[in-house]
């Protein structure tokens, strides 16, 4: 019995064009979203800091009352395990699209670092 092995991926019917499109689109979208995410995160953190400063300033003037014990207990009720579980689900779903998602994740990281 003679078994023939294709010499190149093109002989196996491998579609390089669709792979290139998937990797390219994933890369471009990843970079754009990474860049936008970092800019948005910076703006959100600045807005949160300004709101906290405003709340503390209003509390010192007696206009606003902040119940710090309630705030502390609410912040301690957040469980990191829930966030890790949902992140794990997302990674497993994306894993089915390795070429596009791989370039997306890499370029997202690059875009995030660039911003």
N, C-alpha and C positions, 0 to 999 in steps of 0.2 A: 504494500500500500504506500503510495507516494503522496506526501502532504506538501502543498505549495504554500509558501509564506509570501505575502505581498512585500515588495521591496521598499515602498514608501507609503506614508499615510495617504497620499493622493490616490494610490492604487486601491486603498481600502474604502474609498468613497468619502474620505474626510473632507469636510467643507471648510477650508481655511478662510474664505470670505465671511461666512456667518460667524466664525469664531472671532475674526478681527473686528467685526461690527459689534459683537457682544462685549468684547474686552474694551474697545474704544468708547462705546457709549457708557459702559460701567465706569471707566476711568474719568471721563469728562463729567458725568453726573456726580461721581464721588468727590472729585476735586471741588466742584462748584458747591456742593452741599457742605463739605468740610469747611471751606472758606466762609460760607454764609453762617454756618453753625457757630464758628468761633466768634465772628462779629456779633451775632445775635446774643450769644452767651455773655460777651463782654457788656453789651448794652443792658441785658437783663440784670447782671450783677451790679452794675452802676445804679440802675433804677432801684433795685432792692436796697442797696446801701443808702441811697438818698431817702427812701421811704422810712428806713429804720432810724436814720438821723432825724428826720422830721418828727417821727413818733416820739423819740426820746426828748427832743426839744419841746414838743407839746406837753409831754408828761412833766418836765421840769417847770413849765409855766402853770401847771395845774389844770390845763384844758382837757387833757386826756389821761385816762388811768390804764396802765398796762399791768395785767396780772401775770407777773413773771413766773410764778409757780405753775400756773396753768400752761403757759407757753413752754416751759421746760418739760413738763410731763407729756405734752403733745409731741414735742420733738423727739422724746425718747421712745415713743410708741412706734416710730418708723422702723421697720425691720429690713435690714439689708438682704436677708434671705429671699424676700419676695422680689426685690429688684434683680437679684442674681438669677432667680428662676425664670423671670420673664426675659432677661437678656439671653439666657440659654436657649429658650424657645425660639427666639428670633434668629440666633446663630444656626440652629438646626434647620430652620426653614430656608435660610439663605444658602445653606450648604448644598442644596440641590442645584444651585446655579453657580458652580465653582468659577468658571472663567469670568463671567460678568461680575459676580460678587467679589471675587478676589481682587480684580482691578479696581472695583468700587471702593473696597476697604482700604487698599493701599493708597489710592488717590485721595480718599477722604482724609486719611492721616496726613498726606502731603499738603492738602489744602488747609487743614487745621493748623499745621505748623507754619504755613506761609502767612496766614492772617495775623 
